[in-house]
Amino acid sequence: MTNAQRILALLDAKLTSPVELTLYGRAALHLGFPDAPIDLLLRKLMRDDPIDRADAQFIVRVSNLGISDIIEAISRARVPDSPEIQEQLERASSKLLKTLTA
C-alpha cells in the first residue's frame, strides 16, 4: 500500500460526509489518475530549473507520453497570469522538446 493509499484509507475511516479532494503530483500518479502524468509534467515545466527538467524527462519516460501528447498539453495548459511563469514554461518546454527530439 502506498502512502497515498494509506492517507485515503485513513481519511475514509474518519470522514462522516462526502468531501472533494484535489490530488497533485506523485499522490495522483500512485493512485492511477489518468491525467496525473500530464498534470505533473506541466507543473515541472513551470520552472526552468535543472532538477525540474530532470523530473520532467523522467515523467515522460515512465509514463510513455508521446511528443504530440506533450505539445498538446503545453498548448492547452492553464498558466497563471504571470510573465515570469509563462516565460519559464516556454523555456523549460522548449528545452524538454529539444531533448526528446535529439
MMTF fields as JSON, N, C-alpha, C and O atoms, coordinates in Angstrom:
{
  "mmtfVersion": "1.0.0",
  "mmtfProducer": "UNKNOWN",
  "numBonds": 407,
  "numAtoms": 408,
  "numGroups": 102,
  "numChains": 1,
  "numModels": 1,
  "chainsPerModel": [1],
  "groupsPerChain": [102],
  "chainIdList": ["A"],
  "bondAtomList": [4, 2, 8, 6, 12, 10, 16, 14, 20, 18, 24, 22, 28, 26, 32, 30, 36, 34, 40, 38, 44, 42, 48, 46, 52, 50, 56, 54, 60, 58, 64, 62, 68, 66, 72, 70, 76, 74, 80, 78, 84, 82, 88, 86, 92, 90, 96, 94, 100, 98, 104, 102, 108, 106, 112, 110, 116, 114, 120, 118, 124, 122, 128, 126, 132, 130, 136, 134, 140, 138, 144, 142, 148, 146, 152, 150, 156, 154, 160, 158, 164, 162, 168, 166, 172, 170, 176, 174, 180, 178, 184, 182, 188, 186, 192, 190, 196, 194, 200, 198, 204, 202, 208, 206, 212, 210, 216, 214, 220, 218, 224, 222, 228, 226, 232, 230, 236, 234, 240, 238, 244, 242, 248, 246, 252, 250, 256, 254, 260, 258, 264, 262, 268, 266, 272, 270, 276, 274, 280, 278, 284, 282, 288, 286, 292, 290, 296, 294, 300, 298, 304, 302, 308, 306, 312, 310, 316, 314, 320, 318, 324, 322, 328, 326, 332, 330, 336, 334, 340, 338, 344, 342, 348, 346, 352, 350, 356, 354, 360, 358, 364, 362, 368, 366, 372, 370, 376, 374, 380, 378, 384, 382, 388, 386, 392, 390, 396, 394, 400, 398, 404, 402],
  "bondOrderList": [1, 1, 1, 1, 1, 1, 1, 1, 1, 1, 1, 1, 1, 1, 1, 1, 1, 1, 1, 1, 1, 1, 1, 1, 1, 1, 1, 1, 1, 1, 1, 1, 1, 1, 1, 1, 1, 1, 1, 1, 1, 1, 1, 1, 1, 1, 1, 1, 1, 1, 1, 1, 1, 1, 1, 1, 1, 1, 1, 1, 1, 1, 1, 1, 1, 1, 1, 1, 1, 1, 1, 1, 1, 1, 1, 1, 1, 1, 1, 1, 1, 1, 1, 1, 1, 1, 1, 1, 1, 1, 1, 1, 1, 1, 1, 1, 1, 1, 1, 1, 1],
  "groupList": [{"groupName": "MET", "atomNameList": ["N", "CA", "C", "O"], "elementList": ["N", "C", "C", "O"], "formalChargeList": [0, 0, 0, 0], "bondAtomList": [1, 0, 2, 1, 3, 2], "bondOrderList": [1, 1, 2], "singleLetterCode": "M", "chemCompType": "L-PEPTIDE LINKING"}, {"groupName": "THR", "atomNameList": ["N", "CA", "C", "O"], "elementList": ["N", "C", "C", "O"], "formalChargeList": [0, 0, 0, 0], "bondAtomList": [1, 0, 2, 1, 3, 2], "bondOrderList": [1, 1, 2], "singleLetterCode": "T", "chemCompType": "L-PEPTIDE LINKING"}, {"groupName": "ASN", "atomNameList": ["N", "CA", "C", "O"], "elementList": ["N", "C", "C", "O"], "formalChargeList": [0, 0, 0, 0], "bondAtomList": [1, 0, 2, 1, 3, 2], "bondOrderList": [1, 1, 2], "singleLetterCode": "N", "chemCompType": "L-PEPTIDE LINKING"}, {"groupName": "ALA", "atomNameList": ["N", "CA", "C", "O"], "elementList": ["N", "C", "C", "O"], "formalChargeList": [0, 0, 0, 0], "bondAtomList": [1, 0, 2, 1, 3, 2], "bondOrderList": [1, 1, 2], "singleLetterCode": "A", "chemCompType": "L-PEPTIDE LINKING"}, {"groupName": "GLN", "atomNameList": ["N", "CA", "C", "O"], "elementList": ["N", "C", "C", "O"], "formalChargeList": [0, 0, 0, 0], "bondAtomList": [1, 0, 2, 1, 3, 2], "bondOrderList": [1, 1, 2], "singleLetterCode": "Q", "chemCompType": "L-PEPTIDE LINKING"}, {"groupName": "ARG", "atomNameList": ["N", "CA", "C", "O"], "elementList": ["N", "C", "C", "O"], "formalChargeList": [0, 0, 0, 0], "bondAtomList": [1, 0, 2, 1, 3, 2], "bondOrderList": [1, 1, 2], "singleLetterCode": "R", "chemCompType": "L-PEPTIDE LINKING"}, {"groupName": "ILE", "atomNameList": ["N", "CA", "C", "O"], "elementList": ["N", "C", "C", "O"], "formalChargeList": [0, 0, 0, 0], "bondAtomList": [1, 0, 2, 1, 3, 2], "bondOrderList": [1, 1, 2], "singleLetterCode": "I", "chemCompType": "L-PEPTIDE LINKING"}, {"groupName": "LEU", "atomNameList": ["N", "CA", "C", "O"], "elementList": ["N", "C", "C", "O"], "formalChargeList": [0, 0, 0, 0], "bondAtomList": [1, 0, 2, 1, 3, 2], "bondOrderList": [1, 1, 2], "singleLetterCode": "L", "chemCompType": "L-PEPTIDE LINKING"}, {"groupName": "ASP", "atomNameList": ["N", "CA", "C", "O"], "elementList": ["N", "C", "C", "O"], "formalChargeList": [0, 0, 0, 0], "bondAtomList": [1, 0, 2, 1, 3, 2], "bondOrderList": [1, 1, 2], "singleLetterCode": "D", "chemCompType": "L-PEPTIDE LINKING"}, {"groupName": "LYS", "atomNameList": ["N", "CA", "C", "O"], "elementList": ["N", "C", "C", "O"], "formalChargeList": [0, 0, 0, 0], "bondAtomList": [1, 0, 2, 1, 3, 2], "bondOrderList": [1, 1, 2], "singleLetterCode": "K", "chemCompType": "L-PEPTIDE LINKING"}, {"groupName": "SER", "atomNameList": ["N", "CA", "C", "O"], "elementList": ["N", "C", "C", "O"], "formalChargeList": [0, 0, 0, 0], "bondAtomList": [1, 0, 2, 1, 3, 2], "bondOrderList": [1, 1, 2], "singleLetterCode": "S", "chemCompType": "L-PEPTIDE LINKING"}, {"groupName": "PRO", "atomNameList": ["N", "CA", "C", "O"], "elementList": ["N", "C", "C", "O"], "formalChargeList": [0, 0, 0, 0], "bondAtomList": [1, 0, 2, 1, 3, 2], "bondOrderList": [1, 1, 2], "singleLetterCode": "P", "chemCompType": "L-PEPTIDE LINKING"}, {"groupName": "VAL", "atomNameList": ["N", "CA", "C", "O"], "elementList": ["N", "C", "C", "O"], "formalChargeList": [0, 0, 0, 0], "bondAtomList": [1, 0, 2, 1, 3, 2], "bondOrderList": [1, 1, 2], "singleLetterCode": "V", "chemCompType": "L-PEPTIDE LINKING"}, {"groupName": "GLU", "atomNameList": ["N", "CA", "C", "O"], "elementList": ["N", "C", "C", "O"], "formalChargeList": [0, 0, 0, 0], "bondAtomList": [1, 0, 2, 1, 3, 2], "bondOrderList": [1, 1, 2], "singleLetterCode": "E", "chemCompType": "L-PEPTIDE LINKING"}, {"groupName": "TYR", "atomNameList": ["N", "CA", "C", "O"], "elementList": ["N", "C", "C", "O"], "formalChargeList": [0, 0, 0, 0], "bondAtomList": [1, 0, 2, 1, 3, 2], "bondOrderList": [1, 1, 2], "singleLetterCode": "Y", "chemCompType": "L-PEPTIDE LINKING"}, {"groupName": "GLY", "atomNameList": ["N", "CA", "C", "O"], "elementList": ["N", "C", "C", "O"], "formalChargeList": [0, 0, 0, 0], "bondAtomList": [1, 0, 2, 1, 3, 2], "bondOrderList": [1, 1, 2], "singleLetterCode": "G", "chemCompType": "PEPTIDE LINKING"}, {"groupName": "HIS", "atomNameList": ["N", "CA", "C", "O"], "elementList": ["N", "C", "C", "O"], "formalChargeList": [0, 0, 0, 0], "bondAtomList": [1, 0, 2, 1, 3, 2], "bondOrderList": [1, 1, 2], "singleLetterCode": "H", "chemCompType": "L-PEPTIDE LINKING"}, {"groupName": "PHE", "atomNameList": ["N", "CA", "C", "O"], "elementList": ["N", "C", "C", "O"], "formalChargeList": [0, 0, 0, 0], "bondAtomList": [1, 0, 2, 1, 3, 2], "bondOrderList": [1, 1, 2], "singleLetterCode": "F", "chemCompType": "L-PEPTIDE LINKING"}],
  "groupTypeList": [0, 1, 2, 3, 4, 5, 6, 7, 3, 7, 7, 8, 3, 9, 7, 1, 10, 11, 12, 13, 7, 1, 7, 14, 15, 5, 3, 3, 7, 16, 7, 15, 17, 11, 8, 3, 11, 6, 8, 7, 7, 7, 5, 9, 7, 0, 5, 8, 8, 11, 6, 8, 5, 3, 8, 3, 4, 17, 6, 12, 5, 12, 10, 2, 7, 15, 6, 10, 8, 6, 6, 13, 3, 6, 10, 5, 3, 5, 12, 11, 8, 10, 11, 13, 6, 4, 13, 4, 7, 13, 5, 3, 10, 10, 9, 7, 7, 9, 1, 7, 1, 3],
  "groupIdList": [1, 2, 3, 4, 5, 6, 7, 8, 9, 10, 11, 12, 13, 14, 15, 16, 17, 18, 19, 20, 21, 22, 23, 24, 25, 26, 27, 28, 29, 30, 31, 32, 33, 34, 35, 36, 37, 38, 39, 40, 41, 42, 43, 44, 45, 46, 47, 48, 49, 50, 51, 52, 53, 54, 55, 56, 57, 58, 59, 60, 61, 62, 63, 64, 65, 66, 67, 68, 69, 70, 71, 72, 73, 74, 75, 76, 77, 78, 79, 80, 81, 82, 83, 84, 85, 86, 87, 88, 89, 90, 91, 92, 93, 94, 95, 96, 97, 98, 99, 100, 101, 102],
  "secStructList": [7, 7, 2, 2, 2, 2, 2, 2, 2, 2, 2, 2, 2, 2, 7, 1, 1, 7, 7, 7, 7, 7, 7, 7, 2, 2, 2, 2, 2, 2, 6, 6, 7, 6, 6, 2, 2, 2, 2, 2, 2, 2, 2, 2, 2, 6, 1, 7, 7, 2, 2, 2, 2, 2, 2, 2, 2, 2, 2, 2, 2, 2, 2, 6, 7, 7, 2, 2, 2, 2, 2, 2, 2, 2, 2, 2, 7, 7, 7, 7, 1, 7, 2, 2, 2, 2, 2, 2, 2, 2, 2, 2, 2, 2, 2, 2, 2, 2, 2, 2, 2, 7],
  "xCoordList": [0.854, 0.0, 0.896, 1.809, 0.632, 1.423, 0.979, -0.079, 1.8, 1.426, 0.121, -0.722, -0.046, -1.279, -2.49, -3.529, -2.362, -3.467, -3.727, -4.878, -2.66, -2.824, -3.569, -4.458, -3.197, -3.854, -5.337, -6.183, -5.649, -7.054, -7.834, -8.982, -7.223, -7.9, -8.172, -9.253, -7.206, -7.385, -8.475, -9.332, -8.444, -9.488, -10.862, -11.828, -10.946, -12.219, -12.779, -13.987, -11.903, -12.347, -12.804, -13.66, -12.248, -12.533, -13.675, -14.379, -13.865, -14.864, -16.276, -16.5, -17.217, -18.611, -19.511, -20.691, -18.953, -19.728, -18.798, -17.58, -19.37, -18.538, -17.742, -18.22, -16.535, -15.697, -15.069, -14.994, -14.626, -13.918, -12.441, -12.067, -11.606, -10.162, -9.509, -9.913, -8.508, -7.709, -6.329, -5.634, -5.94, -4.65, -3.706, -4.09, -2.479, -1.482, -0.265, -0.06, 0.511, 1.843, 1.86, 1.067, 2.797, 3.04, 1.851, 1.623, 1.084, -0.091, -1.057, -1.578, -1.301, -2.202, -1.629, -2.364, -0.314, 0.322, 0.146, -0.238, 0.427, 0.342, -1.071, -1.264, -2.051, -3.435, -3.995, -5.134, -3.194, -3.58, -4.5, -5.196, -4.529, -5.362, -4.79, -3.59, -5.633, -5.126, -4.414, -3.463, -4.839, -4.202, -3.047, -2.432, -2.746, -1.699, -0.334, 0.328, 0.124, 1.447, 1.521, 2.504, 0.497, 0.488, 0.446, 1.187, -0.419, -0.528, 0.795, 1.231, 1.424, 2.698, 3.777, 4.597, 3.782, 4.748, 4.617, 5.619, 3.394, 3.184, 3.646, 4.206, 3.416, 3.898, 5.418, 5.985, 6.077, 7.543, 8.062, 9.142, 7.295, 7.725, 7.478, 7.885, 6.829, 6.571, 7.785, 7.771, 8.824, 10.086, 11.208, 11.355, 11.975, 13.112, 14.299, 15.204, 14.249, 15.209, 15.786, 15.038, 17.089, 17.679, 17.014, 16.835, 16.652, 16.021, 14.628, 14.25, 13.861, 12.529, 12.602, 11.742, 13.621, 13.783, 14.087, 13.565, 14.928, 15.223, 13.965, 13.708, 13.187, 11.921, 10.983, 10.329, 10.919, 10.047, 10.462, 9.611, 11.755, 12.234, 11.875, 11.496, 11.992, 11.629, 10.134, 9.746, 9.304, 7.851, 7.51, 6.705, 8.12, 7.877, 8.291, 7.571, 9.452, 9.987, 9.102, 8.783, 8.704, 7.96, 6.484, 5.828, 5.965, 4.538, 4.283, 3.132, 5.359, 5.233, 4.433, 3.659, 4.624, 3.96, 4.641, 5.869, 3.85, 4.4, 4.621, 4.046, 5.442, 5.728, 4.446, 4.254, 3.576, 2.318, 1.459, 0.796, 1.468, 0.73, 1.283, 0.534, 2.606, 3.272, 2.996, 2.678, 3.116, 2.873, 1.432, 1.177, 0.5, -0.916, -1.147, -1.841, -0.563, -0.737, -0.165, -0.777, 0.994, 1.621, 0.74, 0.556, 0.208, -0.614, -1.932, -2.504, -2.416, -3.692, -3.508, -4.489, -2.27, -2.002, -2.633, -2.59, -3.213, -3.725, -2.587, -2.258, -2.009, -0.821, -1.227, -1.996, -0.711, -1.025, -0.664, 0.243, -1.374, -1.159, 0.077, -0.004, 1.205, 2.478, 3.498, 3.803, 4.022, 5.009, 6.198, 6.73, 6.61, 7.753, 7.439, 8.249, 6.278, 5.905, 5.698, 6.105, 5.074, 4.859, 6.194, 6.348, 7.149, 8.476, 9.189, 9.827, 9.074, 9.7, 9.124, 9.865, 7.794, 7.149, 7.65, 7.945, 7.741, 8.197, 9.629, 9.927, 10.516, 11.919, 12.05, 12.716, 11.408, 11.531, 10.92, 11.47, 9.788, 9.138, 10.02, 10.168, 10.6, 11.482, 12.674, 13.047, 13.26, 14.405, 13.995, 14.727, 12.823, 12.356, 12.131, 12.595, 11.428, 11.15, 12.421, 12.525, 13.387, 14.681, 15.371, 15.932, 15.324, 15.936, 15.251, 15.91, 13.937, 13.17, 13.333, 13.211, 13.602, 13.717, 15.165, 15.432, 16.101, 17.529, 17.908, 19.063],
  "yCoordList": [-1.18, 0.0, 1.238, 1.349, 2.164, 3.385, 4.376, 4.216, 5.401, 6.442, 7.115, 7.402, 7.366, 7.997, 7.126, 7.64, 5.814, 4.903, 4.868, 4.803, 4.912, 4.939, 6.195, 6.133, 7.326, 8.587, 8.539, 8.931, 8.054, 7.97, 6.999, 7.266, 5.888, 4.92, 5.533, 5.351, 6.247, 6.894, 7.96, 8.037, 8.773, 9.789, 9.148, 9.61, 8.09, 7.406, 6.895, 6.945, 6.408, 5.887, 7.006, 6.776, 8.204, 9.31, 10.215, 10.785, 10.353, 11.296, 10.728, 9.535, 11.602, 11.174, 11.688, 11.342, 12.517, 13.002, 13.124, 13.202, 13.139, 13.233, 14.544, 15.592, 14.456, 15.635, 15.555, 14.484, 16.691, 16.728, 16.947, 17.908, 16.057, 16.163, 16.441, 15.892, 17.287, 17.529, 16.963, 17.379, 16.02, 15.36, 15.803, 15.889, 16.08, 16.535, 15.613, 14.848, 15.717, 15.126, 13.628, 12.89, 13.202, 11.766, 11.033, 9.866, 11.7, 11.034, 10.649, 9.533, 11.556, 11.268, 10.168, 9.315, 10.195, 9.135, 7.778, 6.808, 7.706, 6.435, 5.877, 4.661, 6.76, 6.302, 6.0, 5.549, 6.249, 5.844, 6.79, 6.364, 8.068, 9.013, 9.193, 9.422, 9.093, 9.066, 10.341, 10.261, 11.501, 12.749, 13.167, 14.208, 12.385, 12.763, 12.989, 13.968, 12.131, 12.391, 13.738, 14.464, 14.07, 15.346, 16.508, 17.48, 16.411, 17.49, 17.715, 18.854, 16.638, 16.761, 17.293, 18.118, 16.833, 17.324, 18.834, 19.548, 19.318, 20.752, 21.544, 22.631, 21.01, 21.695, 21.775, 22.797, 20.717, 20.713, 21.694, 22.261, 21.898, 22.794, 24.271, 25.153, 24.537, 25.932, 26.571, 27.758, 25.782, 26.314, 25.798, 24.591, 26.694, 26.298, 26.046, 26.867, 24.886, 24.511, 23.143, 22.284, 22.911, 21.622, 20.415, 19.382, 20.526, 19.39, 19.141, 17.994, 20.214, 20.046, 19.53, 18.757, 19.948, 19.419, 17.929, 17.168, 17.51, 16.076, 15.311, 14.216, 15.889, 15.267, 15.145, 14.118, 16.194, 16.182, 15.07, 14.361, 14.921, 13.856, 12.488, 11.585, 12.335, 11.071, 10.788, 9.668, 11.798, 11.618, 11.171, 10.26, 11.809, 11.437, 9.991, 9.227, 9.622, 8.276, 7.2, 6.207, 7.374, 6.315, 6.272, 5.245, 7.373, 7.377, 7.15, 7.114, 6.997, 6.749, 7.833, 7.536, 9.086, 10.188, 10.425, 10.435, 10.611, 10.916, 12.41, 13.209, 12.778, 14.192, 14.948, 16.076, 14.343, 15.023, 15.257, 16.288, 14.298, 14.472, 15.657, 16.455, 15.749, 16.806, 18.168, 19.128, 18.249, 19.523, 19.976, 21.154, 19.046, 19.389, 19.875, 20.867, 19.17, 19.56, 20.947, 21.751, 21.224, 22.546, 23.631, 24.699, 23.355, 24.372, 24.612, 25.697, 23.616, 23.751, 24.087, 24.22, 24.223, 24.456, 25.755, 26.779, 25.688, 26.886, 27.465, 26.949, 28.525, 29.109, 30.354, 31.178, 30.491, 31.699, 32.962, 32.954, 34.024, 35.295, 35.991, 37.059, 35.353, 35.865, 35.757, 34.654, 36.885, 36.821, 35.92, 35.243, 35.912, 35.08, 33.593, 32.844, 33.174, 31.757, 31.387, 30.308, 32.265, 31.998, 31.853, 30.983, 32.706, 32.629, 31.338, 30.685, 30.98, 29.745, 28.533, 27.641, 28.504, 27.39, 27.307, 26.223, 28.443, 28.463, 27.94, 27.126, 28.41, 27.964, 26.486, 25.734, 26.068, 24.675, 23.724, 22.656, 24.114, 23.281, 23.133, 22.039, 24.238, 24.212, 23.283, 22.501, 23.376, 22.512, 21.047, 20.184, 20.759, 19.375, 18.82, 17.726, 19.564, 19.078, 18.891, 17.953, 19.775, 19.643, 18.347, 17.63, 18.057, 16.838, 15.587, 14.609, 15.638, 14.458, 14.205, 13.064, 15.233, 15.039, 14.899, 14.723, 14.976, 14.863, 13.433, 13.155],
  "zCoordList": [0.0, 0.0, 0.0, 0.818, -0.916, -0.997, 0.076, 0.685, 0.3, 1.269, 0.867, 1.717, -0.422, -0.891, -0.559, -0.143, -0.74, -0.408, 1.095, 1.525, 1.895, 3.35, 3.8, 4.649, 3.221, 3.578, 3.233, 4.038, 2.029, 1.634, 2.512, 2.865, 2.862, 3.729, 5.1, 5.66, 5.634, 6.937, 6.861, 7.741, 5.821, 5.653, 5.529, 6.137, 4.744, 4.539, 5.865, 6.093, 6.73, 8.023, 8.968, 9.822, 8.825, 9.743, 9.292, 10.126, 7.986, 7.492, 7.612, 7.41, 7.943, 8.097, 6.979, 6.919, 6.09, 4.958, 3.75, 3.907, 2.558, 1.355, 1.315, 1.749, 0.792, 0.6, -0.785, -1.387, -1.273, -2.545, -2.262, -1.59, -2.772, -2.585, -3.923, -4.948, -3.912, -5.103, -4.852, -3.926, -5.675, -5.514, -6.621, -7.787, -6.24, -7.192, -7.149, -6.207, -8.187, -8.199, -8.016, -8.601, -7.177, -7.02, -6.423, -6.742, -5.558, -4.989, -6.095, -6.104, -7.023, -8.138, -9.031, -9.53, -9.227, -10.021, -9.357, -10.01, -8.063, -7.335, -7.308, -7.303, -7.292, -7.247, -8.626, -8.755, -9.658, -11.002, -11.739, -12.661, -11.365, -12.096, -13.499, -13.652, -14.519, -15.891, -16.335, -17.112, -15.872, -16.307, -15.411, -15.645, -14.404, -13.447, -14.096, -13.753, -15.021, -15.608, -16.332, -16.19, -17.097, -17.819, -16.836, -16.987, -15.829, -14.843, -14.125, -13.954, -13.711, -13.006, -13.944, -13.54, -15.182, -16.157, -16.339, -16.344, -16.485, -16.669, -15.454, -15.596, -14.274, -13.065, -13.066, -12.679, -13.493, -13.541, -14.585, -14.421, -15.664, -16.721, -16.387, -17.144, -15.283, -14.908, -14.239, -13.914, -14.04, -13.514, -14.401, -14.592, -14.926, -15.755, -14.828, -14.686, -14.216, -13.178, -13.552, -14.019, -13.363, -13.769, -13.106, -13.752, -11.852, -11.163, -11.725, -11.965, -11.935, -12.52, -13.955, -14.375, -14.713, -16.079, -16.044, -16.859, -15.108, -14.973, -14.563, -15.064, -13.655, -13.253, -14.455, -14.636, -15.272, -16.45, -17.416, -17.953, -17.633, -18.517, -17.953, -18.7, -16.648, -16.002, -16.172, -16.501, -15.949, -16.092, -17.509, -17.7, -18.498, -19.893, -20.129, -20.773, -19.606, -19.836, -19.194, -19.847, -17.947, -17.257, -17.629, -17.456, -18.134, -18.465, -19.953, -20.389, -20.736, -22.176, -22.9, -23.81, -22.493, -23.186, -24.528, -24.619, -25.549, -26.863, -27.017, -26.279, -27.963, -28.191, -28.531, -28.077, -29.318, -29.672, -28.426, -28.317, -27.482, -26.22, -25.431, -24.868, -25.406, -24.646, -25.279, -24.577, -26.596, -27.292, -27.077, -26.827, -27.172, -26.958, -25.525, -25.302, -24.564, -23.161, -22.898, -22.196, -23.453, -23.268, -23.887, -23.302, -25.051, -25.731, -24.995, -25.093, -24.264, -23.545, -22.069, -21.337, -21.629, -20.208, -19.723, -20.404, -18.544, -17.895, -17.054, -15.986, -17.548, -16.937, -16.155, -16.651, -14.932, -14.165, -14.946, -15.778, -14.669, -15.354, -14.782, -14.174, -14.999, -14.503, -15.636, -16.09, -16.093, -17.174, -16.841, -17.721, -15.592, -15.205, -15.377, -15.922, -14.918, -15.033, -16.502, -16.932, -17.262, -18.682, -19.413, -20.269, -19.071, -19.683, -19.276, -20.102, -18.006, -17.522, -18.251, -18.666, -18.405, -19.107, -20.548, -21.051, -21.191, -22.589, -22.704, -23.579, -21.818, -21.875, -21.53, -22.241, -20.431, -19.992, -21.024, -21.291, -21.597, -22.619, -23.842, -24.388, -24.266, -25.426, -25.184, -26.058, -24.003, -23.676, -23.633, -24.116, -23.055, -22.981, -24.386, -24.706, -25.212, -26.566, -27.368, -28.159, -27.174, -27.857, -27.428, -28.256, -26.133, -25.602, -26.165, -26.516, -26.244, -26.691, -28.184, -28.629, -28.955, -30.407, -30.86, -32.049, -29.913, -30.282, -30.574, -30.898]
}
